[in-house]
């Protein structure tokens, strides 16, 4: 890559940076991410970034065990989201009409 290509890339795309699991790495952050092993005890655990990723991912779910279903309230709201939105917009319109008439008088 010559200087013209580098200038074009940096002005259009932006400055180069390193990302790990979709998160921007800070230059001073030199610690590695992944599996953290304590050599004295042999205990191992995932670092914070990887813990977040594993929790959000369903790749490690045991086979044959169903995922937890959302609560009853959330299921009802998701099932009737269109009607909730229509009622909300209707109440907004009714409120605007009411205040418009009240201010006009």
Secondary structure, DSSP 8 states (H G I E B T S, - for coil): --HHHHHHHHHHT-S---EETTEE--TT-----SEEE-TTT--EEE-HHHHHHHHH--TTS-TT-------HHHHHHHHTHHHHHHHHHHHHHHHHHHHHHHHH-
